[in-house]
Amino acid sequence: MGTMYNIKIVDEYGIIKNNLYLNNQIDSIFNKINLHFSTYKDNSEISLFNSNISQNPLIVSSELFYLVSKSKEIFEISNGSFDITVKPLLDIWGFSTSYKTQLIPTQSAIDSIKKYVGLDKLILKKTTILKQNPLTQIDLNSIAKGWAVDKISQLFKSLKLNHYMIEIGGDIYLSGHNQDKQLWKIGIRDPYSDENNVLYSISLTDKAIATSGSYQNNYYIDGIKYSHIINPKTGYPIKHELISAIIVADNCMIADAIATTVMVKGFDNGLHWINSLTDIECFITAKLPNGKLKHAKSNGF
């Protein structure tokens, strides 16, 4: 998956008898993620889907169908701010393994790509996905990591493990209590501090936390920063003051996708949108022109 993971389990009843078995089960989940969703592997299901230019419905795995269908739901409730079909835009802006840019894409090139960007161009039916435009491609990196966290959580629950923390690349699920029999405590760090300064801390359980930010994975051309987070409506990297969105939700897949969505919407619009949703909260940070940071929390955070 191209990232690090950290798992803590409080096995107060000695349920884990075989660490190797548990490690193998977790590795199996990661292998499945790469098999289905890795855009770095030419033979992964998503890569084969993207390269297929058939105008007939494509039979896909239940895993791919599920994530695309969930992505389409978020696409609709976000009014198109969350869109997994931005892969060609990520490519032309240089945020992929297959293409690196030293030049800003032309408006005509972006407009040409936007003609086949949009989740409304995919028709889902039973176990098939139809590309209305054969050039449409998808990238599930903004939701698959959270899905992996949820799958590991489901594994633990099936084994009657109830107290754990799962973290994959900053996406977290917390269950039960920590080793001190307290709620899990998560610190929200200053994104620009080298000293891991904690801006805010929360104690919670049975919740997921996901973070998205423009302060990582970016580059500069002629002194202008370009973020890997693309606004699917404009075709350009986001340029607003919002630099970080931390989302709390019931499952990590949703939190992961919502975090990216808020980054696309921006500070005010993102906060207003979160406050219109149920059982989803956020802590967001903006960098003002004077370099100072501005923070805001949703109503229930």
ZAPA-396069 format. One line per 2 residues: their letters; for each residue z, y, x of N, C-alpha, C, O. Coordinates in steps of 0.001 Angstrom, whole numbers. Layout:
BEGIN
a	Z/Y/X/Z/Y/X/Z/Y/X/Z/Y/X | ... $
***
This chain:
BEGIN
mg	0/-1209/810/0/0/0/0/1271/852/-112/2380/330 | 125/1095/2149/56/2246/3020/1284/3124/2988/1193/4323/3250 $
tm	2451/2541/2668/3678/3331/2612/4868/2438/2937/4726/1226/3098 | 6048/3055/3032/7278/2326/3338/8048/2038/2050/7886/2725/1041 $
yn	8897/998/2111/9755/742/959/11165/411/1417/11387/-47/2538 | 12107/654/519/13519/416/807/14171/-138/-459/14071/467/-1526 $
ik	14829/-1269/-344/15464/-1910/-1494/16919/-2217/-1163/17222/-2813/-129 | 17814/-1803/-2054/19234/-2111/-1909/19687/-2887/-3142/19419/-2483/-4273 $
iv	20372/-4000/-2913/20845/-4841/-4007/22352/-5039/-3863/22840/-5395/-2790 | 23073/-4809/-4937/24507/-5102/-4973/24664/-6449/-5682/24656/-6515/-6911 $
de	24804/-7501/-4910/24855/-8862/-5458/26313/-9285/-5602/26799/-10143/-4864 | 27000/-8675/-6557/28443/-8893/-6667/28812/-10293/-7153/29963/-10704/-7002 $
yg	27883/-11023/-7723/28179/-12373/-8211/27515/-13455/-7358/27506/-14627/-7737 | 26964/-13070/-6220/26371/-14046/-5313/25177/-14772/-5905/25000/-15969/-5679 $
ii	24359/-14055/-6659/23208/-14681/-7317/22126/-15057/-6300/21459/-16081/-6446 | 21958/-14223/-5270/20907/-14478/-4287/21342/-15614/-3356/22259/-15454/-2551 $
kn	20679/-16748/-3476/20988/-17906/-2644/19961/-18080/-1524/20216/-18753/-525 | 18804/-17462/-1712/17707/-17659/-758/16991/-16326/-539/16149/-15923/-1342 $
nl	17336/-15650/554/16717/-14355/848/15213/-14474/1071/14452/-13587/684 | 14789/-15567/1693/13373/-15755/1972/12572/-15846/678/11480/-15286/572 $
yl	13127/-16560/-311/12442/-16668/-1601/12262/-15294/-2235/11185/-14981/-2743 | 13308/-14474/-2208/13239/-13149/-2809/12233/-12280/-2064/11452/-11559/-2685 $
nn	12249/-12345/-733/11283/-11573/54/9857/-11994/-255/8965/-11151/-351 | 9641/-13283/-410/8296/-13776/-729/7829/-13293/-2104/6653/-12984/-2297 $
qi	8768/-13233/-3059/8418/-12740/-4388/8032/-11256/-4345/7092/-10832/-5017 | 8759/-10486/-3559/8440/-9064/-3419/7100/-8887/-2710/6275/-8071/-3120 $
ds	6889/-9660/-1639/5612/-9586/-930/4454/-9953/-1844/3369/-9383/-1735 | 4681/-10906/-2748/3640/-11312/-3688/3231/-10161/-4589/2052/-10004/-4907 $
if	4204/-9351/-5002/3908/-8180/-5834/3078/-7168/-5050/2115/-6612/-5577 | 3451/-6929/-3792/2686/-5998/-2961/1268/-6510/-2719/314/-5733/-2733 $
nk	1132/-7811/-2499/-196/-8389/-2292/-1065/-8224/-3537/-2264/-7959/-3444 | -441/-8385/-4700/-1187/-8216/-5944/-1645/-6771/-6108/-2759/-6511/-6563 $
in	-768/-5825/-5730/-1134/-4411/-5781/-2380/-4154/-4943/-3331/-3524/-5407 | -2369/-4645/-3704/-3519/-4431/-2820/-4766/-5132/-3335/-5870/-4597/-3238 $
lh	-4588/-6328/-3880/-5719/-7092/-4394/-6422/-6353/-5529/-7649/-6369/-5628 | -5634/-5709/-6381/-6214/-5059/-7545/-6523/-3574/-7327/-7566/-3094/-7773 $
fs	-5629/-2839/-6646/-5682/-1376/-6716/-5943/-654/-5406/-6018/574/-5402 | -6084/-1358/-4300/-6275/-684/-3020/-7705/-159/-2871/-8668/-924/-2920 $
ty	-7827/1150/-2689/-9143/1739/-2426/-9513/1624/-949/-10609/2014/-546 | -8586/1084/-137/-8844/897/1289/-9507/-451/1575/-10018/-676/2673 $
kd	-9496/-1340/593/-10086/-2670/773/-11393/-2765/-15/-11412/-2542/-1226 | -12461/-3088/663/-13771/-3148/14/-13857/-4242/-1039/-14647/-4150/-1978 $
ns	-13030/-5291/-877/-13096/-6421/-1808/-12014/-6379/-2873/-11872/-7342/-3626 | -11244/-5296/-2964/-10240/-5184/-4022/-10933/-5010/-5363/-12099/-4621/-5422 $
ei	-10218/-5299/-6431/-10833/-5190/-7755/-11276/-3764/-8052/-12350/-3558/-8616 | -10469/-2781/-7683/-10820/-1398/-7982/-12043/-954/-7174/-12864/-189/-7679 $
sl	-12176/-1422/-5929/-13340/-1075/-5119/-14606/-1693/-5698/-15657/-1052/-5728 | -14509/-2928/-6154/-15654/-3586/-6776/-16021/-2902/-8085/-17201/-2769/-8410 $
fn	-15006/-2466/-8842/-15247/-1730/-10085/-15965/-420/-9793/-16920/-59/-10482 | -15504/287/-8772/-16097/1581/-8446/-17533/1463/-7966/-18356/2335/-8240 $
sn	-17836/392/-7253/-19190/225/-6712/-20163/-357/-7726/-21373/-347/-7501 | -19643/-865/-8847/-20489/-1467/-9871/-21146/-371/-10707/-20455/458/-11301 $
is	-22475/-367/-10754/-23207/651/-11518/-23837/65/-12787/-24777/628/-13348 | -23304/-1061/-13217/-23800/-1682/-14447/-23520/-781/-15653/-22503/-88/-15697 $
qn	-24407/-798/-16601/-24209/-37/-17835/-23683/-938/-18949/-23724/-577/-20125 | -23188/-2115/-18563/-22571/-3041/-19504/-21048/-3018/-19318/-20564/-2665/-18243 $
pl	-20298/-3390/-20351/-18838/-3462/-20207/-18452/-4415/-19080/-19035/-5492/-18949 | -17486/-4027/-18279/-17040/-4829/-17146/-15736/-5539/-17509/-14782/-4903/-17958 $
iv	-15699/-6850/-17314/-14479/-7611/-17548/-13537/-7361/-16376/-13916/-7545/-15220 | -12322/-6945/-16673/-11348/-6622/-15623/-10064/-7415/-15844/-9853/-7999/-16907 $
ss	-9220/-7424/-14831/-7940/-8126/-14928/-7023/-7409/-15904/-7233/-6241/-16235 | -6006/-8125/-16358/-5036/-7510/-17267/-4284/-6380/-16568/-3894/-5403/-17207 $
el	-4076/-6512/-15240/-3381/-5479/-14486/-4185/-4187/-14450/-3648/-3112/-14715 | -5457/-4287/-14127/-6304/-3094/-14064/-6469/-2470/-15447/-6405/-1251/-15601 $
fy	-6680/-3311/-16438/-6846/-2794/-17801/-5593/-2050/-18252/-5677/-995/-18882 | -4440/-2607/-17926/-3171/-1995/-18344/-2993/-620/-17715/-2659/339/-18411 $
lv	-3210/-513/-16415/-3002/769/-15755/-4031/1809/-16184/-3705/2989/-16312 | -5258/1384/-16404/-6269/2338/-16875/-5942/2799/-18292/-6101/3976/-18613 $
sk	-5487/1881/-19140/-5141/2259/-20515/-3952/3209/-20546/-3945/4164/-21323 | -2940/2960/-19705/-1794/3863/-19627/-2220/5215/-19070/-1744/6259/-19515 $
sk	-3114/5185/-18101/-3629/6437/-17538/-4375/7242/-18592/-4291/8469/-18620 | -5093/6557/-19446/-5833/7262/-20486/-4886/7898/-21496/-5162/8981/-22013 $
ei	-3771/7229/-21778/-2776/7821/-22682/-2224/9123/-22104/-2069/10112/-22819 | -1928/9112/-20801/-1381/10315/-20165/-2461/11386/-20050/-2171/12576/-20176 $
fe	-3688/10975/-19813/-4827/11903/-19816/-4894/12662/-21132/-5125/13871/-21154 | -4690/11946/-22219/-4808/12563/-23548/-3631/13482/-23847/-3837/14586/-24351 $
is	-2403/13061/-23551/-1258/13909/-23881/-1129/15094/-22923/-442/16069/-23225 | -1791/15005/-21771/-1742/16106/-20802/-2942/17031/-20924/-3110/17951/-20123 $
ng	-3769/16787/-21918/-4984/17583/-22110/-5877/17544/-20870/-6466/18552/-20480 | -5963/16371/-20265/-6877/16162/-19144/-6347/16536/-17778/-7088/16467/-16798 $
sf	-5080/16932/-17679/-4537/17295/-16362/-4310/16070/-15477/-4381/16165/-14252 | -4037/14926/-16094/-3917/13680/-15342/-5200/12895/-15529/-5561/12541/-16651 $
di	-5890/12622/-14426/-7198/11982/-14544/-7465/11115/-13322/-7630/11627/-12215 | -7507/9796/-13528/-7713/8869/-12422/-9169/8792/-11976/-9469/8110/-10996 $
tv	-10087/9476/-12672/-11501/9439/-12286/-11850/10525/-11273/-13027/10814/-11061 | -10839/11129/-10643/-11099/12191/-9659/-11517/11646/-8294/-11721/12430/-7368 $
kp	-11650/10335/-8142/-11941/9782/-6816/-13133/10440/-6128/-13021/10772/-4948 | -14273/10650/-6799/-15389/11310/-6098/-15049/12717/-5615/-15581/13176/-4605 $
ll	-14162/13399/-6338/-13720/14722/-5899/-12804/14597/-4683/-12902/15398/-3753 | -11915/13603/-4680/-11085/13351/-3507/-11952/13049/-2290/-11656/13484/-1177 $
di	-13027/12299/-2520/-13927/11944/-1423/-14595/13179/-828/-14604/13355/390 | -15152/14029/-1681/-15907/15170/-1175/-15007/16209/-511/-15454/16976/342 $
wg	-13731/16227/-912/-12776/17131/-285/-12135/16519/958/-11325/17165/1623 | -12493/15286/1270/-12019/14678/2514/-10730/13908/2419/-10141/13565/3445 $
fs	-10268/13622/1197/-9011/12891/1037/-9281/11422/723/-8828/10899/-296 | -10018/10771/1602/-10289/9340/1462/-10591/8787/2836/-10762/9544/3792 $
ts	-10657/7479/2941/-10940/6851/4232/-12427/6898/4558/-12815/6766/5718 | -13262/7086/3531/-14700/6973/3741/-15366/8289/4100/-16534/8315/4490 $
yk	-14620/9391/3968/-15267/10687/4174/-14240/11709/4629/-13165/11827/4042 | -14576/12441/5674/-13724/13530/6150/-14577/14798/6212/-15721/14773/6665 $
tq	-14001/15897/5752/-14777/17124/5694/-14243/18173/6660/-13038/18259/6897 | -15132/18950/7202/-14778/20133/7968/-15317/21388/7289/-15137/22505/7773 $
li	-15980/21174/6156/-16566/22275/5413/-16105/22221/3959/-15837/21144/3427 | -16014/23364/3333/-15653/23419/1925/-16863/22994/1094/-17959/23509/1310 $
pt	-16692/22068/151/-17819/21651/-683/-18400/22840/-1454/-17675/23759/-1834 | -19683/22808/-1674/-20330/23882/-2428/-20007/23750/-3910/-19664/22668/-4386 $
qs	-20120/24848/-4625/-19874/24815/-6059/-20853/23885/-6757/-20485/23183/-7699 | -22104/23880/-6295/-23115/23021/-6932/-22773/21545/-6733/-22992/20731/-7630 $
ai	-22234/21196/-5552/-21844/19806/-5298/-20681/19405/-6191/-20667/18306/-6743 | -19704/20299/-6332/-18553/20020/-7199/-18993/19896/-8651/-18563/18979/-9351 $
ds	-19845/20807/-9110/-20338/20753/-10494/-21105/19464/-10762/-21016/18898/-11851 | -21853/19004/-9772/-22614/17764/-9931/-21686/16571/-10108/-21946/15701/-10940 $
ik	-20604/16523/-9330/-19641/15425/-9420/-18881/15475/-10735/-18615/14436/-11340 | -18532/16675/-11180/-17747/16817/-12404/-18462/16247/-13629/-17823/15997/-14651 $
ky	-19754/16043/-13542/-20500/15495/-14668/-20089/14054/-14970/-20250/13583/-16096 | -19558/13354/-13958/-19123/11975/-14212/-17632/11788/-13938/-17175/10665/-13727 $
vg	-16873/12887/-13940/-15414/12832/-13862/-14834/13061/-15257/-15277/13955/-15978 | -13854/12261/-15628/-13221/12397/-16942/-12921/11036/-17526/-13825/10216/-17691 $
ld	-11650/10784/-17845/-11271/9487/-18395/-11880/9237/-19768/-11935/8097/-20230 | -12334/10296/-20417/-13019/10104/-21696/-14373/9441/-21504/-15016/9065/-22484 $
kl	-14815/9293/-20276/-16085/8626/-19971/-15924/7131/-19775/-16896/6425/-19505 | -14674/6638/-19913/-14419/5196/-19868/-14033/4714/-21257/-13160/5295/-21901 $
il	-14678/3661/-21715/-14380/3079/-23018/-13682/1737/-22801/-14246/824/-22198 | -12453/1630/-23298/-11655/420/-23121/-11670/-400/-24409/-11453/125/-25501 $
kk	-11931/-1697/-24256/-11953/-2583/-25420/-11554/-3982/-24976/-12216/-4597/-24141 | -10447/-4481/-25556/-9921/-5816/-25232/-9703/-5936/-23729/-8774/-5320/-23207 $
tt	-10515/-6700/-23017/-10333/-6878/-21573/-11479/-6255/-20778/-11693/-6608/-19618 | -12216/-5333/-21394/-13370/-4756/-20714/-13268/-3240/-20634/-12612/-2596/-21453 $
il	-13932/-2690/-19627/-14043/-1244/-19463/-15521/-905/-19295/-16209/-1476/-18449 | -15983/8/-20092/-17381/447/-20029/-17446/1827/-19400/-16781/2759/-19853 $
kq	-18249/1952/-18355/-18517/3259/-17772/-19670/3903/-18534/-20792/3397/-18508 | -19402/5001/-19204/-20489/5712/-19865/-21428/6338/-18843/-22616/6529/-19107 $
np	-20882/6654/-17679/-21704/7076/-16548/-21423/6108/-15410/-20277/6000/-14974 | -22435/5399/-14914/-22206/4365/-13896/-21634/4905/-12589/-21150/4127/-11766 $
lt	-21678/6226/-12381/-21162/6814/-11151/-19666/7108/-11219/-19058/7473/-10212 | -19075/6951/-12392/-17642/7201/-12543/-16838/6217/-11695/-17100/5014/-11702 $
qi	-15855/6747/-10964/-14984/5930/-10124/-13533/6307/-10378/-13236/7421/-10809 | -12633/5371/-10106/-11220/5623/-10384/-10366/5438/-9126/-10727/4705/-8206 $
dl	-9237/6120/-9120/-8236/6024/-8067/-6875/5972/-8756/-6501/6902/-9469 | -6137/4881/-8542/-4872/4668/-9241/-3644/4952/-8371/-2534/4541/-8709 $
ns	-3842/5650/-7260/-2724/5903/-6356/-1614/6733/-6997/-466/6677/-6556 | -1946/7499/-8032/-940/8349/-8676/-155/7628/-9763/649/8251/-10457 $
ia	-375/6328/-9923/357/5572/-10937/720/4154/-10464/1696/3578/-10945 | -56/3591/-9529/142/2196/-9118/1429/1997/-8330/2056/942/-8418 $
kg	1829/3012/-7555/3061/2887/-6777/4264/2757/-7714/5149/1931/-7490 | 4288/3577/-8758/5355/3478/-9745/5330/2150/-10474/6380/1588/-10787 $
wa	4136/1646/-10746/3980/341/-11401/4577/-759/-10523/5207/-1688/-11029 | 4378/-649/-9205/4929/-1649/-8280/6454/-1641/-8324/7084/-2698/-8313 $
vd	7048/-442/-8375/8506/-340/-8487/8980/-1041/-9756/9956/-1791/-9729 | 8291/-797/-10859/8677/-1416/-12133/8538/-2933/-12091/9368/-3644/-12658 $
ki	7499/-3439/-11426/7318/-4891/-11342/8441/-5548/-10540/8908/-6631/-10892 | 8869/-4895/-9469/9983/-5445/-8691/11265/-5388/-9513/12080/-6310/-9465 $
sq	11443/-4310/-10266/12613/-4205/-11145/12609/-5327/-12175/13655/-5911/-12457 | 11452/-5633/-12734/11350/-6721/-13706/11700/-8059/-13061/12339/-8911/-13678 $
lf	11272/-8232/-11809/11616/-9451/-11074/13131/-9581/-10931/13692/-10648/-11179 | 13785/-8502/-10534/15234/-8540/-10339/15962/-8851/-11644/16904/-9642/-11662 $
ks	15527/-8234/-12715/16176/-8479/-14002/16002/-9940/-14438/16900/-10534/-15034 | 14829/-10504/-14128/14599/-11907/-14488/15512/-12840/-13699/15807/-13950/-14141 $
lk	15959/-12383/-12522/16864/-13169/-11692/18330/-12836/-11968/19228/-13314/-11275 | 18561/-12002/-12998/19915/-11586/-13397/20575/-10683/-12357/21801/-10620/-12265 $
ln	19750/-9987/-11576/20257/-8976/-10659/20252/-7646/-11406/19201/-7199/-11864 | 21400/-7020/-11531/21509/-5836/-12384/21850/-4551/-11645/21789/-3468/-12228 $
hy	22210/-4659/-10357/22645/-3467/-9625/21774/-3309/-8373/21935/-4051/-7404 | 20872/-2362/-8396/19929/-2218/-7295/19255/-849/-7306/19238/-134/-8308 $
mi	18702/-525/-6138/17840/644/-5988/16551/195/-5320/16579/-445/-4269 | 15427/531/-5928/14116/215/-5368/13420/1531/-5060/13311/2396/-5929 $
ei	12950/1686/-3835/12239/2910/-3456/10965/2545/-2715/11008/1861/-1693 | 9831/3001/-3230/8546/2787/-2571/7874/4149/-2399/7461/4781/-3371 $
gg	7774/4581/-1159/7091/5840/-877/7622/7023/-1655/6863/7920/-2024 | 8936/7034/-1911/9543/8152/-2634/9690/7941/-4125/10368/8724/-4790 $
di	9074/6903/-4667/9253/6550/-6076/10426/5577/-6181/10497/4598/-5438 | 11343/5853/-7107/12622/5148/-7136/12946/4631/-8535/12656/5288/-9535 $
yl	13555/3440/-8591/14201/2992/-9824/15620/2580/-9486/15864/1889/-8497 | 16565/3020/-10334/17981/2763/-10139/18527/1941/-11303/18250/2242/-12464 $
sg	19295/915/-10995/19862/66/-12038/21330/-222/-11727/21702/-437/-10574 | 22150/-223/-12765/23557/-580/-12596/24306/419/-11740/24215/1626/-11959 $
hn	25055/-87/-10755/25856/785/-9908/25643/465/-8435/25052/-558/-8088 | 26134/1357/-7570/26035/1132/-6132/27190/261/-5643/27974/-243/-6447 $
qd	27293/85/-4314/28316/-825/-3773/29739/-325/-4009/30695/-1097/-3925 | 29878/968/-4304/31191/1529/-4613/31492/1531/-6104/32474/2119/-6558 $
kq	30630/863/-6852/30741/774/-8310/30711/2159/-8973/31402/2426/-9957 | 29881/3019/-8386/29630/4351/-8930/28156/4451/-9302/27342/3626/-8888 $
lw	27823/5473/-10090/26417/5725/-10364/25690/6009/-9051/26277/6539/-8108 | 24432/5657/-9001/23626/5956/-7822/23462/7473/-7709/23225/8158/-8704 $
ki	23589/7982/-6493/23481/9418/-6263/22236/9706/-5438/22049/9154/-4354 | 21391/10577/-5967/20129/10920/-5317/20125/12402/-4962/20394/13251/-5812 $
gi	19823/12705/-3717/19747/14097/-3286/18322/14609/-3309/17401/13922/-2870 | 18141/15811/-3818/16833/16467/-3826/16777/17388/-2621/17547/18344/-2522 $
rd	15869/17098/-1715/15835/17801/-442/14928/19023/-478/13998/19113/-1279 | 15228/19957/415/14371/21118/629/13084/20624/1286/13140/20078/2388 $
py	11923/20799/641/10684/20241/1198/10269/20849/2525/9458/20262/3241 | 10807/22016/2868/10415/22669/4117/11506/22631/5176/11382/23287/6210 $
sd	12559/21887/4940/13654/21818/5898/13510/20596/6789/13250/19492/6311 | 13683/20803/8089/13657/19693/9036/15014/19019/9150/15157/18003/9831 $
en	16009/19588/8479/17373/19086/8587/17826/18343/7327/19014/18078/7148 | 16882/18017/6471/17186/17282/5239/18235/17983/4386/19133/17337/3845 $
nv	18124/19296/4265/19036/20055/3421/18895/19629/1966/17783/19552/1443 | 20011/19354/1316/19990/18923/-79/20107/20145/-982/21084/20891/-912 $
ly	19108/20340/-1824/19116/21455/-2765/19954/21151/-3995/20597/22033/-4563 | 19934/19866/-4401/20552/19482/-5661/20766/17977/-5613/19977/17266/-4990 $
si	21786/17489/-6237/22003/16041/-6282/22319/15620/-7710/22942/16356/-8474 | 21878/14434/-8041/22102/13908/-9387/22646/12486/-9293/22293/11734/-8384 $
sl	23494/12134/-10224/24037/10772/-10317/23529/10153/-11611/23694/10732/-12685 | 22917/8989/-11515/22344/8379/-12703/22113/6890/-12482/22262/6379/-11372 $
td	21750/6211/-13554/21425/4796/-13481/20443/4452/-14588/20293/5181/-15568 | 19773/3308/-14398/18783/2819/-15355/17717/3870/-15637/17278/4048/-16774 $
ka	17310/4563/-14568/16279/5589/-14664/15364/5507/-13445/15725/4953/-12407 | 14172/6075/-13602/13207/6161/-12509/13055/7604/-12071/13191/8526/-12875 $
ia	12772/7795/-10791/12537/9122/-10232/11264/9058/-9391/11093/8152/-8575 | 10380/10025/-9598/9163/10100/-8798/8938/11537/-8362/9293/12477/-9074 $
ts	8346/11697/-7188/8112/13023/-6622/6649/13181/-6255/6021/12262/-5730 | 6116/14366/-6541/4775/14728/-6092/4859/16117/-5486/5593/16972/-5980 $
gs	4104/16344/-4412/4172/17650/-3772/2904/18004/-3025/2156/17131/-2583 | 2674/19311/-2891/1493/19794/-2170/1794/20070/-707/894/20445/45 $
yq	3047/19892/-287/3434/20189/1087/3124/19028/2028/3282/19155/3242 | 2683/17901/1478/2272/16766/2286/810/16446/2003/286/16768/936 $
nn	159/15807/2976/-1227/15379/2822/-2132/16558/2458/-2670/16628/1353 | -2284/17467/3399/-3163/18609/3208/-3792/18987/4547/-3425/18441/5587 $
yy	-4713/19897/4516/-5316/20385/5759/-5655/21865/5604/-5658/22410/4500 | -5937/22492/6729/-6283/23912/6736/-7705/24098/7251/-8113/23455/8219 $
id	-8455/24979/6598/-9757/25435/7083/-9766/26954/6978/-9549/27518/5905 | -10021/27608/8115/-10024/29072/8170/-8717/29659/7636/-8712/30688/6960 $
gi	-7616/28985/7951/-6304/29489/7578/-5900/29249/6140/-4832/29698/5723 | -6717/28557/5371/-6414/28268/3964/-6035/26798/3822/-6728/25909/4315 $
ky	-4907/26564/3131/-4436/25192/2938/-5101/24558/1721/-5210/25175/661 | -5547/23302/1896/-6149/22545/805/-5326/21276/583/-5170/20454/1485 $
sh	-4805/21137/-637/-3941/20019/-986/-4746/18821/-1471/-5869/18965/-1953 | -4150/17628/-1334/-4794/16414/-1821/-4734/16296/-3337/-5379/15422/-3917 $
ii	-3968/17164/-3979/-3873/17116/-5442/-5008/17946/-6027/-5056/19165/-5857 | -5915/17273/-6715/-7118/17913/-7253/-6936/18208/-8731/-6475/17358/-9493 $
np	-7301/19419/-9131/-7341/19755/-10555/-8646/19204/-11119/-9713/19699/-10758 | -8601/18200/-11989/-9837/17574/-12468/-10712/18519/-13299/-11911/18288/-13454 $
kt	-10112/19567/-13824/-10881/20504/-14650/-11713/21461/-13801/-12830/21821/-14174 | -11170/21867/-12670/-11894/22795/-11801/-12662/22088/-10698/-13671/22597/-10208 $
gy	-12179/20907/-10308/-12787/20201/-9189/-12264/20650/-7843/-12737/20184/-6806 | -11286/21557/-7843/-10732/22110/-6612/-9281/21664/-6417/-8591/21362/-7391 $
pi	-8809/21621/-5156/-7385/21389/-4922/-6550/22480/-5585/-6982/23626/-5703 | -5350/22104/-6013/-4481/23083/-6671/-4157/24221/-5707/-4063/24023/-4495 $
kh	-3988/25427/-6276/-3752/26596/-5435/-2546/27415/-5886/-2288/28484/-5332 | -1810/26937/-6871/-711/27730/-7401/550/27590/-6553/560/26901/-5533 $
el	1612/28263/-6999/2844/28354/-6211/3697/27091/-6258/4572/26924/-5409 | 3476/26201/-7216/4280/24988/-7338/4020/24068/-6148/2869/23743/-5855 $
is	5082/23648/-5462/4924/22796/-4278/5566/21426/-4447/5286/20514/-3670 | 6436/21270/-5466/7114/19983/-5621/7525/19776/-7067/8016/20695/-7723 $
ai	7322/18562/-7557/7766/18180/-8900/8491/16849/-8819/7931/15852/-8362 | 9730/16840/-9261/10539/15621/-9298/10771/15258/-10760/11284/16067/-11533 $
iv	10397/14056/-11127/10421/13616/-12518/11425/12486/-12703/11498/11569/-11885 | 12191/12556/-13774/13094/11471/-14171/12605/10909/-15499/12413/11655/-16459 $
ad	12404/9604/-15554/11890/8962/-16771/12480/7562/-16875/13222/7123/-15997 | 12146/6875/-17945/12697/5535/-18168/12063/4487/-17272/12714/3502/-16922 $
nc	10796/4677/-16890/10169/3743/-15962/9395/4514/-14902/9016/5667/-15109 | 9168/3870/-13775/8627/4560/-12611/7126/4806/-12724/6620/5783/-12173 $
mi	6422/3950/-13418/4992/4152/-13608/4723/5481/-14303/3860/6249/-13877 | 5470/5747/-15381/5304/6999/-16112/5758/8177/-15262/5081/9204/-15215 $
ad	6901/8040/-14589/7401/9126/-13749/6397/9482/-12659/6187/10660/-12368 | 5784/8481/-12061/4797/8680/-11007/3622/9515/-11516/3239/10507/-10895 $
ai	3061/9109/-12642/1903/9814/-13199/2267/11217/-13677/1498/12159/-13485 | 3429/11358/-14294/3845/12662/-14809/4071/13646/-13666/3779/14832/-13813 $
at	4587/13173/-12525/4817/14055/-11384/3504/14681/-10913/3448/15882/-10650 | 2463/13879/-10807/1155/14415/-10422/640/15395/-11468/69/16432/-11130 $
tv	844/15062/-12733/365/15913/-13825/1009/17296/-13778/329/18309/-13943 | 2303/17334/-13556/3012/18615/-13478/2493/19434/-12306/2354/20651/-12421 $
mv	2203/18786/-11180/1660/19505/-10032/322/20144/-10377/25/21246/-9915 | -479/19474/-11173/-1766/20040/-11584/-1560/21215/-12529/-2259/22223/-12424 $
kg	-621/21099/-13439/-405/22137/-14446/216/23404/-13865/-53/24497/-14363 | 1041/23284/-12824/1671/24456/-12247/3081/24672/-12757/3559/23933/-13618 $
fd	3748/25687/-12222/5170/25901/-12448/5500/26128/-13923/6219/25330/-14523 | 4990/27195/-14505/5340/27535/-15886/4761/26546/-16888/5466/26066/-17775 $
ng	3473/26245/-16742/2823/25330/-17683/3404/23922/-17574/3566/23230/-18579 | 3713/23507/-16355/4286/22179/-16165/5667/22059/-16781/5979/21062/-17432 $
lh	6498/23081/-16576/7837/23064/-17150/7789/23087/-18671/8535/22364/-19331 | 6915/23915/-19225/6769/23979/-20686/6310/22631/-21241/6784/22193/-22289 $
wi	5392/21982/-20540/4879/20684/-21003/5975/19627/-20972/6120/18866/-21929 | 6749/19564/-19891/7842/18593/-19797/8842/18799/-20921/9331/17826/-21495 $
ns	9153/20034/-21244/10115/20315/-22313/9592/19927/-23693/10358/19859/-24653 | 8287/19674/-23792/7714/19225/-25064/7726/17707/-25192/7438/17175/-26264 $
lt	8058/16999/-24101/8063/15544/-24091/9458/14999/-24358/10450/15716/-24232 | 9523/13728/-24726/10798/13066/-25017/11189/12141/-23870/10360/11386/-23361 $
di	12456/12205/-23465/13020/11300/-22460/12371/11446/-21083/12351/10494/-20302 | 11846/12623/-20787/11296/12904/-19462/11810/14264/-19014/11716/15246/-19751 $
ec	12353/14317/-17808/12914/15565/-17288/12332/15866/-15912/11745/14997/-15266 | 12506/17127/-15469/11947/17496/-14168/12802/18521/-13441/13557/19281/-14048 $
fi	12661/18515/-12131/13192/19553/-11249/12008/19998/-10409/11454/19195/-9658 | 11607/21260/-10515/10402/21724/-9834/10728/22860/-8877/11685/23609/-9073 $
ta	9912/22968/-7845/10111/23977/-6808/8799/24690/-6531/7750/24063/-6386 | 8877/26014/-6460/7713/26836/-6122/8015/27633/-4866/9167/27975/-4598 $
kl	6978/27927/-4102/7110/28792/-2937/6492/30138/-3265/5290/30232/-3515 | 7314/31184/-3264/6866/32522/-3623/6110/33168/-2461/6233/32721/-1320 $
pn	5329/34217/-2740/4568/34881/-1677/5428/35365/-513/4946/35456/616 | 6697/35677/-779/7578/36136/290/8205/34980/1086/9024/35200/1978 $
gk	7805/33753/747/8282/32584/1465/9521/31953/885/9897/30855/1297 | 10170/32611/-61/11372/32052/-673/11006/30976/-1698/9901/30954/-2240 $
lk	11968/30089/-1943/11750/29012/-2899/12361/29362/-4252/13433/29962/-4335 | 11661/28976/-5291/12143/29160/-6664/12226/27800/-7325/11305/26992/-7209 $
ha	13335/27539/-8025/13544/26243/-8657/13726/26387/-10155/14138/27435/-10650 | 13415/25322/-10861/13661/25290/-12303/13894/23853/-12734/13374/22918/-12125 $
ks	14681/23685/-13793/14974/22367/-14358/14541/22351/-15813/14586/23375/-16495 | 14125/21195/-16278/13814/21042/-17693/15110/21076/-18500/16203/21023/-17936 $
ng	14984/21162/-19782/16163/21381/-20647/17213/20290/-20532/18406/20568/-20653 | 16791/19059/-20301/17750/17958/-20282/18074/17417/-18906/18718/16374/-18786 $
f	17635/18115/-17856/17841/17603/-16495/19320/17708/-16123/19707/17329/-15017 $
***
